[in-house]
Amino acid sequence: MKKYNVAVVGANGAVGEEILTILSEIDFPYAKVIALASSRSAGKTVEFDGKDLIIKELTKEIFEQENIEIALFSAGGSVSAEFAPACVKAGAVVIDNTSHFRMDADTPLVVPEVNPEDIALWNKTGIIANPNCSTIQMVQTLKPLDTKYTLTRVDVATYQATSGAGKSAMEELVHQMQDFFAFKLDESEHKAFNQQIALNVIPQIDLFTENGYTKEEMKMVNETTKIMHREIPLSATCVRVPTLRGHAEALTLSFEQEVNADEAREVLAKAPNIVILDEPEEELYPMPSIAIDKNETFVGRIRNDNYDKKILHLFVVADNLRVGAATNAVRIAQKFIEMQEKK
Ligand SMILES: NC(=O)c1ccc[n+]([C@@H]2O[C@H](COP(=O)([O-])OP(=O)(O)OC[C@H]3O[C@@H](n4cnc5c(N)ncnc54)[C@H](OP(=O)(O)O)[C@@H]3O)[C@@H](O)[C@H]2O)c1
């Protein structure tokens, strides 16, 4: 089997570090892996496969110099906008974790468990986009239920961890908690979030748009339509909570047909990369503490609506840095390689 030269852009970020960990955990066919970040980090190291990898500075030339064939970008939208085209020009496929190319009509937006066939459209732009973290775990859950019962509407409220906003946001929560125990929380700084995050919940992720929803909420709407290839009425309320890792979502799903919770549980149990944790009598249900460092999406609290037989409620949790970013990107790369090998 051919081995590939891989670049990880944003290698010392929250997502980049996770990509490196996953590449070393699984049997990924790499010839070499290079770590790229800004000039601020060049010369520092990141861990890869038990060794220290020296970070190189991201330049437009480096992809050709290093003969890169697959590049996984997670260094922010403006970095992808500036450097991904140069990377494609150098002959590589770009798998982009940022929001920059997601809604571009010629760029496929892929969750391998839902629309793997869209990867075949990669060569229109040379870029495959990775959806938003909160979208990925949701559509993985929606797809098998939609196939069986046909969704007519989705309502979702999220409980999103601080790591969704990067390393500095996690540090902000930790610092604020330290300040709380030092009786000086009211003096604590907040930069990553507009409000205090420690001992608080913030019903705003990203900026507000004209319709009263935030950009994060509209990403869930628009990305779901693109991935599922049909418009399912969807309303989201995205909330930041003071956890470090693992996004949780309460979903209310309406279907064309009547749906039975026990049967729906079996449908989801057979779906790829979904684990059912749903034993209320044992007090077993999905929580961020269970999902951290896992590559699966955990589903529980599956129950019928008290009033309407066509409505189901459930609770979904996944590691946002893995399932919501790094794992999805690496799974896209694996599928891409599989397709190339079949040619
Ligand atoms: N966190 C999540 O759950 C998640 C999920 C899905 C998608 N994403 C997206 O992935 C991207 C990265 O997120 P993150 O959470 O990993 O952020 P992060 O922890 O803040 O890391 C950012 C990374 O990008 C690098 N970087 C920043 N500016 C750069 C530049 N001008 N040139 C080269 N490298 C640069 C940083 O390196 P330096 O240290 O050198 O600045 C660092 O390695 C964002 O676009 C985010 O929206 C994040």
The ligand as a Tripos MOL2 file, in Angstrom:
@<TRIPOS>MOLECULE
LIG
   48    52     1     0     0
SMALL
NO_CHARGES

@<TRIPOS>ATOM
      1 N1        -11.6200   23.1830   19.0600 N.am      1 LIG1
      2 C1        -12.5820   22.5510   18.4320 C.2       1 LIG1
      3 O1        -13.4010   21.7950   19.0260 O.2       1 LIG1
      4 C2        -12.7250   22.6950   16.9410 C.ar      1 LIG1
      5 C3        -13.6090   21.8330   16.2770 C.ar      1 LIG1
      6 C4        -13.7540   21.9660   14.9030 C.ar      1 LIG1
      7 C5        -13.0340   22.9370   14.2330 C.ar      1 LIG1
      8 N2        -12.1930   23.7570   14.8960 N.ar      1 LIG1
      9 C6        -11.4620   24.7690   14.1280 C.3       1 LIG1
     10 O2        -10.0810   24.4110   14.0430 O.3       1 LIG1
     11 C7         -9.2760   25.5910   14.0470 C.3       1 LIG1
     12 C8         -8.2470   25.5010   15.1730 C.3       1 LIG1
     13 O3         -8.9110   25.3490   16.3920 O.3       1 LIG1
     14 P1         -8.1610   24.9820   17.7400 P.3       1 LIG1
     15 O4         -9.2320   24.7990   18.7190 O.co2     1 LIG1
     16 O5         -7.1720   23.8830   17.5360 O.co2     1 LIG1
     17 O6         -7.3670   26.3740   18.0460 O.3       1 LIG1
     18 P2         -6.0690   26.6550   18.9390 P.3       1 LIG1
     19 O7         -5.9730   25.6890   20.0650 O.co2     1 LIG1
     20 O8         -6.1250   28.0940   19.2590 O.co2     1 LIG1
     21 O9         -4.8300   26.3860   17.9510 O.3       1 LIG1
     22 C9         -4.5790   27.1850   16.8160 C.3       1 LIG1
     23 C10        -3.4070   26.6000   16.0230 C.3       1 LIG1
     24 O10        -3.2650   27.3590   14.8170 O.3       1 LIG1
     25 C11        -1.9370   27.8800   14.7260 C.3       1 LIG1
     26 N3         -1.9360   29.1870   14.0720 N.ar      1 LIG1
     27 C12        -2.5740   30.3150   14.4700 C.ar      1 LIG1
     28 N4         -2.2890   31.3330   13.6150 N.ar      1 LIG1
     29 C13        -1.4550   30.8350   12.6860 C.ar      1 LIG1
     30 C14        -0.8140   31.3790   11.5350 C.ar      1 LIG1
     31 N5         -0.9780   32.6630   11.1740 N.pl3     1 LIG1
     32 N6         -0.0200   30.5710   10.7960 N.ar      1 LIG1
     33 C15         0.1570   29.2860   11.1460 C.ar      1 LIG1
     34 N7         -0.4170   28.7010   12.2140 N.ar      1 LIG1
     35 C16        -1.2270   29.4600   12.9820 C.ar      1 LIG1
     36 C17        -1.4880   27.9790   16.1750 C.3       1 LIG1
     37 O11        -0.0830   28.0130   16.2090 O.3       1 LIG1
     38 P3          0.7190   29.1880   16.9890 P.3       1 LIG1
     39 O12         0.8120   28.6670   18.4020 O.co2     1 LIG1
     40 O13         2.0090   29.2280   16.2780 O.co2     1 LIG1
     41 O14        -0.1000   30.4390   16.8710 O.co2     1 LIG1
     42 C18        -2.0840   26.6740   16.7290 C.3       1 LIG1
     43 O15        -1.2670   25.5940   16.3710 O.3       1 LIG1
     44 C19       -10.2500   26.7810   14.1750 C.3       1 LIG1
     45 O16       -10.5200   27.2760   12.9080 O.3       1 LIG1
     46 C20       -11.4780   26.1450   14.7720 C.3       1 LIG1
     47 O17       -12.6510   26.8350   14.4500 O.3       1 LIG1
     48 C21       -11.9960   23.6580   16.2430 C.ar      1 LIG1
@<TRIPOS>BOND
     1     1     2 1
     2     2     3 2
     3     2     4 1
     4     4     5 ar
     5     4    48 ar
     6     5     6 ar
     7     6     7 ar
     8     7     8 ar
     9     8     9 1
    10     8    48 ar
    11     9    10 1
    12     9    46 1
    13    10    11 1
    14    11    12 1
    15    11    44 1
    16    12    13 1
    17    13    14 1
    18    14    15 2
    19    14    16 1
    20    14    17 1
    21    17    18 1
    22    18    19 2
    23    18    20 1
    24    18    21 1
    25    21    22 1
    26    22    23 1
    27    23    24 1
    28    23    42 1
    29    24    25 1
    30    25    26 1
    31    25    36 1
    32    26    27 ar
    33    26    35 ar
    34    27    28 ar
    35    28    29 ar
    36    29    30 ar
    37    29    35 ar
    38    30    31 1
    39    30    32 ar
    40    32    33 ar
    41    33    34 ar
    42    34    35 ar
    43    36    37 1
    44    36    42 1
    45    37    38 1
    46    38    39 2
    47    38    40 1
    48    38    41 1
    49    42    43 1
    50    44    45 1
    51    44    46 1
    52    46    47 1
@<TRIPOS>SUBSTRUCTURE
     1 LIG1         1 GROUP 0 **** ****
